[in-house]
Amino acid sequence: MFATGMLVAMGVLFFVTRHFAGTHPAWGYLLAFTEAAMVGGLADWFAVTALFRHPLGIPIPHTAIIPENKDRIADTMAAFLQENFLTPQVVARRLHATNIAAAAGGWLADPRGGGGGRIRAGAAELLAQVLESLDPDRLGVQVRGGLVRQLGKLEIAPLLGGLVETAIADRRHLPVIDSLVRWTGLTLEDNEALIRDLIHRRANAVLRWTGLDETLANSVLDGLYKLLAEVIVDPDHPLRAKIEEGLAKLAADLKSDPELRARVERMKDELLANPAVSKWWQGVWERLRTGLLKRLRAPAPEAGGQIGGQLGEALAELGATLRDDPRMQAQVNRFARRTLVGIATRYGDQIVRLVSETVKRWDAKTVTERIEGAVGRDLQFIRINGTLVGGLVGVIIHVITSLT
């Protein structure tokens, strides 16, 4: 509007000064300025318009240059991109002087909520939205189905055997034996009345009549309590050795006995197919999902909830390491250079072809609008400058003709 208004103003001034041109010599300079300014403004209007469309809709040759040559422009843009940005040599040279690791580390370690804060907040919010948007029942079934399929492919008997062998070798089975003995003692204590009643019913009439059944029950219970106490106190008790021997044999059988391995696999398959397990898993999954959502939505000192805060701390530590450790920076930078050079080598032609084909698929109007919008107001300043420069050249020419 400003450029067009200036052109119109020059036209109005031209006709006004032309009317008064003979009354004073100064009007001649203004007349020369306005006349040349009109010519310069019109010429630059024509030039700017001819780049993007036909002036006044008239199909003058060599106008609407960009729409008419959009395919050639697309190929030129693609070639420029490939030659100046996507060749392995250019990528390697540009990255060699760039410390990507230090820059990324400083961004992540920014205590004012830089990269780490935005990443953790965004990640926590994204995960919460995903968990809320998905059908919890269907998702739980899908997760359970995936676990069942993976467990079905896994033969667990050899794994269990290896775990037992490793626990015995590392002496980690001893606390288990102690717990088992203590649990046996507590179970025995809780069921004393049942044991006494069992001995009383199994004893003959003579023992019951003489009361020896009660004495027998006390002796049995006392003997069991004494045995369990000795096993707990004495680490070299023979019963412990028997238990360890049984565990070692069980581990060996789990790894080598085909019958036992088949029995374990059948038990595993029956357990996985049990509806009770499916119902139990659904409850576990719902509690996990609800707990995770609660932690993601829970307020924390920094954005992103409790999980986001923990993620942020981890990212901040990673950023500090990248920022302060030169050896880590060298490794990360070397990896980044190799990766990006590899991408340029493998996919450079495809990226360039994608740019070219995308621009070619645009219609003429889209190409015109996007390029014209990218250049922006500078196009109108060309018109404004053309008007002013044309006017100044007109004054100079008038001065020269007046002096000669």
DAWOKA-V913158 format. One record per residue. RES is the residue in one letter. SS is DSSP state (H for helix, E for strand, L for the rest). PHI is phi in degrees with one decimal (999 if undefined). BURIAL is 1 if it has 24 or more other ideal C-beta (glycine too) atoms within 12 Angstrom, else 0. Layout:
res: [RES RES]
ss: [SS SS]
phi: [PHI PHI]
burial: [BURIAL BURIAL]
This chain:
res: [M F A T G M L V A M G V L F F V T R H F A G T H P A W G Y L L A F T E A A M V G G L A D W F A V T A L F R H P L G I P I P H T A I I P E N K D R I A D T M A A F L Q E N F L T P Q V V A R R L H A T N I A A A A G G W L A D P R G G G G G R I R A G A A E L L A Q V L E S L D P D R L G V Q V R G G L V R Q L G K L E I A P L L G G L V E T A I A D R R H L P V I D S L V R W T G L T L E D N E A L I R D L I H R R A N A V L R W T G L D E T L A N S V L D G L Y K L L A E V I V D P D H P L R A K I E E G L A K L A A D L K S D P E L R A R V E R M K D E L L A N P A V S K W W Q G V W E R L R T G L L K R L R A P A P E A G G Q I G G Q L G E A L A E L G A T L R D D P R M Q A Q V N R F A R R T L V G I A T R Y G D Q I V R L V S E T V K R W D A K T V T E R I E G A V G R D L Q F I R I N G T L V G G L V G V I I H V I T S L T]
ss: [L H H H H H H H H H H H H H H H H H H L L L L L L H H H H H H H H H H H H H H H H H H H H H H H H H H H L L H H H L L L L L L L H H H H L H H H H H H H H H H H H H H H L L L H H H H H H H H H L L L H H H H H H H H H L L L L L L H H H H H H H H H H H H H H H H H H H L L H H H H H H H H H H H H H H H H H H L L H H H H H H H H H H H H H H L L L L H H H H H H H H H H H H H H H H H L H H H H H H H H H H H L L H H H H H H L H H H H H H H H H H H H H H H H H H H H H H L L L L H H H H H H H H H H H H H H H H H H H L H H H H H H H H H H H H H H H H L H H H H H H H H H H H H H H H H H H H H H H H L L L L L L L H H H H H H H H H H H H H H H H H H H H L H H H H H H H H H H H H H H H H H H H H H H H H H H H H H H H H H H H H L L H H H H H H H H H H H H L L H H H H H H H H H H H H H H H H H H H H H H H H H H L]
phi: [999 -68.0 -64.2 -66.4 -61.6 -64.1 -64.2 -63.3 -61.7 -62.9 -64.9 -64.4 -62.8 -60.3 -69.1 -68.2 -68.0 -64.4 -69.3 -102.1 -61.5 -87.0 -81.9 -158.6 -61.8 -65.3 -65.0 -65.9 -65.0 -67.2 -64.5 -63.8 -63.2 -67.7 -65.2 -69.3 -64.1 -61.7 -63.6 -64.4 -64.6 -66.9 -63.7 -72.7 -60.8 -62.9 -65.7 -66.2 -66.5 -65.1 -64.8 -113.5 -159.6 -80.0 -59.6 57.6 75.5 -87.6 -75.1 -71.0 -56.6 61.2 -118.2 50.8 -64.7 -67.9 -61.6 -72.0 -121.2 -64.5 -67.9 -66.2 -65.5 -62.2 -64.4 -66.9 -61.5 -63.6 -64.8 -62.1 -62.8 -68.7 -71.5 -107.5 -133.5 -110.6 -84.3 -55.6 -64.9 -65.6 -61.9 -63.4 -65.6 -69.5 -79.2 -61.9 -92.5 -111.3 -92.2 -63.4 -62.9 -65.0 -64.2 -65.2 -63.5 -61.9 -67.6 -72.6 -87.9 -59.4 -70.6 -91.0 81.5 -74.4 -60.7 -60.1 -64.5 -69.0 -65.5 -66.7 -65.0 -66.2 -65.7 -64.1 -66.9 -62.8 -64.3 -63.4 -65.3 -63.4 -65.0 -77.6 -80.3 -77.6 -67.2 -62.2 -65.7 -66.4 -64.3 -62.0 -64.9 -65.9 -63.6 -63.3 -60.7 -63.8 -65.2 -62.4 -62.9 -68.9 -67.7 -64.5 -78.5 -92.2 -88.5 -88.5 -59.9 -61.9 -64.0 -61.3 -61.7 -63.7 -63.1 -64.7 -61.3 -64.8 -64.0 -67.0 -63.1 -91.1 61.7 -87.4 -84.4 -62.4 -60.1 -66.2 -62.7 -58.8 -64.8 -64.9 -65.7 -64.1 -63.1 -63.4 -63.2 -65.7 -64.6 -63.0 -65.4 -70.5 -116.3 -59.2 -60.7 -64.7 -67.2 -60.8 -63.7 -64.7 -64.8 -61.4 -74.1 -82.4 -72.3 -78.0 -65.5 -63.5 -64.2 -69.2 -68.9 -87.1 81.0 -72.0 -62.8 -67.3 -64.5 -62.5 -62.7 -62.3 -64.8 -63.1 -65.4 -61.9 -64.4 -66.1 -62.2 -65.5 -62.1 -65.7 -64.5 -65.3 -64.2 -67.3 -77.3 -96.8 -69.8 -106.1 -63.7 -57.3 -65.9 -61.6 -60.5 -63.8 -63.9 -63.4 -63.3 -65.7 -65.1 -63.0 -65.5 -61.9 -62.2 -65.0 -66.5 -62.5 -90.7 -125.9 -87.2 -60.0 -65.1 -65.4 -63.0 -64.3 -64.8 -63.5 -64.2 -62.8 -62.9 -62.2 -63.8 -63.7 -65.7 -67.5 -83.8 -69.8 -59.3 -63.0 -65.6 -61.2 -65.4 -62.8 -64.8 -60.8 -65.8 -62.9 -63.4 -64.3 -65.6 -63.0 -64.4 -64.4 -64.3 -67.0 -62.3 -61.9 -71.1 -68.5 -89.0 -66.6 -65.0 -139.4 -54.8 -126.2 -62.2 105.9 72.9 -65.4 -65.4 -60.8 -63.9 -65.1 -62.6 -63.7 -62.6 -64.0 -66.7 -64.1 -64.0 -62.1 -62.4 -63.0 -64.9 -64.3 -74.0 -108.1 -105.2 -62.4 -65.4 -63.3 -60.4 -61.5 -66.6 -65.7 -63.9 -63.3 -63.3 -64.1 -62.1 -62.7 -64.8 -70.1 -64.6 -63.1 -63.4 -63.2 -69.6 -79.7 -116.8 -58.4 -62.1 -68.5 -63.8 -62.5 -64.1 -63.0 -62.0 -62.2 -67.1 -64.8 -65.9 -65.8 -74.3 -66.3 -79.5 -60.8 -65.2 -64.2 -59.9 -60.4 -63.6 -72.2 -71.0 -64.4 -67.7 -68.9 -69.0 76.7 -69.9 -61.2 -60.7 -74.6 -67.3 -60.8 -64.6 -63.9 -63.9 -61.6 -64.0 -68.1 -64.3 -59.1 -61.7 -64.8 -64.1 -63.1 -64.6 -61.9 -63.3 -63.7 -63.8 -63.0 -68.3 -72.6 -84.2 -97.5]
burial: [0 0 1 0 0 1 1 0 0 1 0 0 1 1 0 0 1 0 0 0 0 0 0 0 0 0 0 1 1 1 1 1 1 1 1 1 1 1 1 1 1 1 1 1 1 1 0 1 1 1 1 1 1 0 0 0 0 0 0 0 0 0 0 1 1 1 1 0 0 1 0 0 1 1 0 0 1 1 0 0 1 1 0 0 1 1 0 1 0 0 1 1 0 0 1 0 0 0 0 1 1 1 0 1 1 1 1 1 1 0 0 0 0 1 1 1 1 1 1 1 1 0 1 1 0 0 1 1 0 0 1 0 0 0 0 0 0 0 0 1 0 0 1 1 0 0 0 0 0 0 0 0 0 0 0 1 1 0 0 1 1 0 0 1 1 0 0 1 0 0 0 0 1 0 0 0 1 0 0 0 1 0 0 0 1 0 0 1 0 0 0 0 0 0 1 0 0 0 1 1 0 0 0 0 0 0 0 0 0 0 0 0 1 0 0 1 1 0 0 0 1 0 0 1 0 0 0 1 0 0 1 1 0 0 0 0 0 0 1 1 0 0 0 1 0 0 1 0 0 1 1 0 1 1 1 0 0 0 0 0 0 0 0 1 1 0 0 1 0 0 0 1 0 0 0 0 0 0 0 0 1 1 0 0 1 0 0 0 1 0 0 1 1 0 1 1 0 0 0 0 0 1 1 1 1 1 1 1 1 0 1 1 1 0 1 1 0 1 1 1 1 1 1 0 0 0 0 0 1 0 0 1 1 0 0 1 1 0 0 1 1 0 0 1 0 0 0 1 0 0 0 1 0 0 1 1 0 0 1 0 0 0 0 1 0 0 1 1 0 0 1 0 0 0 0 0 0 0 1 1 0 1 1 1 1 1 1 1 0 1 1 0 0 1 1 0 0 1 0 0 0 0 0 0]
